[in-house]
């Protein structure tokens, strides 16, 4: 038994202390720098920004410089109407064609404006996707951080419970040695002490697993040291329910993304509607053409000079394709609008539900704190009575478990309140402001 107690004391001595503890802000900062998915989303946002140009929208003219030179040697036979014959063997022919042409779409049914709006929205969506994932990552890291803190608090209470079991075991051992105790009381004390030792070891293993998970989320090396201070939860003050609902409507990333999806669907509808209008292109340029032939009417032919014109294209009928695409785009636009309303309704309902839980947990925490105070008073009296032999080991064990359950209930409520706080701050767009 002394060997088991010694092992537990060594285990407690090896538990990480508060020296050089890493804060939540430090871990979040490391994650934002090292997280691969965040880096990918930032690059995708940069691609969307690069694509958002007037040229990609079709607002600018295009210009091309083309040049062609060809040569050939042909066996040629020419017979004219008057019977004249001309022929040549391996007669040489050459051609040079050089042109500089510019083309500008002057009108395309306003598609160019719809496309530019779409590129603007896609750039904003790329930035929002990165922001949404960053906010979710910060919330996940904060939740894991406080889960680890919660498990460490449990470990501390389990360690305290183990000390109580060791105290009771020592008393039962002395009673047995002087003949005033029973083997049943001593044996039960041994079993309870070993049970508490098992719980402590299992809790330590749980904490090691959470530390590995937190390192993975933060993208730290698995072998790197991670020290989290075993301190009380630091609760942040939340605004009133109406302020939270307003914050969700104005700053929620998911809602902002859905708004952009609706706007993008509207631009796609405008693009399809542009097919009902004619397309007008203006072109201008300069051309140089020269050709030579050893057999033919002309030995050489040369043309050069400017060229300009207007090209008009109007779709008369494509088998109903234009109308079909417009109807489908209109349905997609309607779906995007409905999804926006659904997301807004779901988020508002979730805020009300979480805030109701938040208030309920606060009320239960106040009662749980009173239970802990009362349980500690009862335990102190039971400890004194056990020393005096006024109560047996079974009744003392019940008092010990009652204190442990009261302490664990309070810690669980504090952890639940912290998770609700993180969720509400994330939904109202305040998670970076509060935890970074």
Order of alpha helices (4+ residues) and beta strands (2+ residues): alpha-alpha-alpha-alpha-beta-beta-alpha-alpha-alpha-alpha-beta-beta-alpha-alpha-alpha
